[in-house]
Amino acid sequence: MPTKPYSPPRKPVSRTGARNAALVNQFATPGLGSLMAGRWMAGMGQLLLAVAGFVLVVVWFFETMIQLFGQIDGNAVSAPVAGLGETGAGLFVVAWFWSLVTSLSLLNRAKSEEPARSESIATPTAGPPAEPPKLQP
């Protein structure tokens, strides 16, 4: 695979590292696992989308609560804010699916690179068994 002149070569990811990155991507924060695995551009994009989606959902929640508490006080001002929540949820879902694709890519790459790494490790040659240490009385 030819490398671009402006991007550093990717360091290989172990199976354990790929698994941990995938778990963080899917169950903690989309993009954070990608950053852990060294996928900087994908990780930053996923993280920015996830944070933007989360912020929009929080803004929608507070706007909705302000309107509901306004009804209690008699200051019923109704403004449509459902679009904020829908847009935020959509952004977060896009970030999550993007991180799913990156996670699967990491797992596949780690699985395909694993045999190449294990073959390059030199195995010690079998020799005569070592003598056990002698105990001093």
Order of alpha helices (4+ residues) and beta strands (2+ residues): alpha-alpha-alpha-alpha
